[in-house]
Amino acid sequence: MIRYLVYLPLVVAGLGFEMTWLARASIAGAVPDPLLIFVMTVGLLHGSEEGALVGAGVGLLQDITTGVPLGLAMLANMCVGFAAGLGERFIYIESTWLPLAGAFALSGLRVGVWALAAHLVGLLQGPIPEVARVVVAAACYNAIIAIPIFLGFRYLDGALVRFREASR
Amino acid sequence: MFLDAVVRRRRFVVFAALCILALGVLTDQVRSPDKRRVGWIGVAVQAAVAPLATGLSRISDVVDREVAFVMEIGRLRTENARLTTEVARLREENARLHEAALEVARLRSLVGIKEQPYHTIAARVIGRDPSHWFNTLLVDRGAADGVRRNDPVITSDGLVGRVIETFGAWARVLLILDPRSAAGVLVGRSRDAGVAEGQGQPVLHVKYLSRDAEILPGDQVVTAGLGEIYPRGLPVGTVVGVSRTEGDLFQEALVRPGADLNHLEEMLILVGGGSQAAR
């Protein structure tokens, strides 16, 4: 529980940054998404069930604060958390390249699910090459910022888990 | 037996349940008027994030201003001389237009045309939607300033969009490029009526234009005032292309918005500009 009490202000701060500073840092239609790295970290460290739940929660908050129809980021981030959690048992967590490769793959998954869901409900009519371009741009962008954010969240998560065990 | 299987595959059950929940929420949203309905929990979340966004936005404004000041100091002297001449010309033009406005007002009162009852308030952008395909902005004026849902938003260059949510001291503006936006417009000198729809791209698609209409790149587009939201005559943009396929009942025009929607900092909200019926 204490983990989530610490995570919540971090997520709110992340949402604030995404709406202001990061929204101005768009390259080829993609903006960096530190909350995706957060959801990926939770999935990798705590499994697919917790990853999906945290992803859905963070996604819903993103939907509320960014002005899109609710449910789009909720679905996309939930898939990200679940997919990250599926790799929990097979991935070597200490690998230097894990955050980079994970952020690249999961960003692509996120934008792909987001665009597919928006298309299915008739909200998105963009041409497929443009969707593909944004998927690749978002994947590259998040891969670049992934390593420091992943290491930071991982350190914080480890400290909170140790704190909880020590307080028992 | 069944419960055992559910427990063993709990994560997949949770995933499926969340998928159904998210798709249910999304379907409900798509059926609502602006394809978005946040409820009181959403308003509370936005009220928590908006002050933070305001603070961050102010910091970036200060940084941008200082950087621009240092970068542009050499250019300012030339710019100052040019602006002095421009001010003199505009003063003269302003005096002429003031006379013309008085004359129009006298003629309107003679003919009995009703004035549209709205006033403008300035607003600053404090947050943007970072997603590529949807276009909304958070501005620092809200219900407390008299802003209401469906109030039109403009800049000196043209139409920006309309307010879709207001709460306290903030409002959310749906830009005309958003796929959820549509506005009745008049195109070119022939004043043919069409509907300008956003598609999440840098240009608007004006649909349902008569096949016989003479529409050329460079034609100006203004709001028609036929719907319940935008008043008549607000500049929207300029035609950049026309598509007319053999066998189609209508032709379609591509319109580049007059306002620079990617770099908006300040804008004007026409308070009371949207129809009461549409609120």
Interface residues (C-beta under 8 A of the other chain):
Chain A: V12 A13 L15 G16 F17 E18 M19 T20 W21 L22 A23 R24 S26 G29 A30 V31 D33 G47 S48 E49 A52 L53 A56 G59 L60 L61 I64 T65 T66 G67 V68 P69 L70 G71 L72 M74 L75 M78 F82 G85 W114 A115 A117 A118 V121 G122 L123 L124 Q125 G126 E130 V134
Chain B: R10 R11 V14 F15 L18 C19 L21 A22 L23 G24 V25 L26 T27 D28 Q29 V30 K35 R36 R37 V38 I41 G42 V45 Q46 A48 V49 L52 A53 L56 S57 S60 I126 G127 R128 D129 P130 S131 H132 W133 F134 T136 L137 L138 I164 R172 L174 P179 R180 Q199 G200 Q201
